[in-house]
Each structure stands twice: as C-alpha cells, then as structure tokens.
Amino acid sequence: MTTNVGMYDRVLRIVVGLALIGAAAGFYGPAYTTVWGWIGVIPVATALIGWCPAYTIFGISTCKA
C-alpha cells in the first residue's frame, strides 16, 4: 500500500471530515444534526493513513513525485 494522498490533500480531508463529524455531533445546532455527517470519518481516516482506495482505482496520486 503506497501513499497516494499528498500533504495539502490530507489537510483538506481532515478539515472537511471534522466539519462533517461536528455537524453529526450537533456542534452547529440541532438543525444541522444528521447521521450522514458521520461519513466524515472516511476522509479523516484516509488522511491519517495517507492512502485512498478511490485514488488507487482511478490511478490518481496527489503526492509530489
């Protein structure tokens, strides 16, 4: 499993993932609470691992060569 998620991509994934998790947890108020916000776990996990299975399928890499 080679790394295919670059530094800027990782930062963006963490920010978006935490925002989605925050929405699911109700940090932005009850109007924004939704179970779909827990999908934010996926971008956070792929950022921490540094590997995205979808990138592998499509042959994408955001790492510098």
ABEGO torsion letter per residue (X at the ends): XBBABBAAAAAAAAAAAAAAAAAAAGAAEAAABBAAAAAAAAAAAAAAAGBBAAAAAAGBBABBX
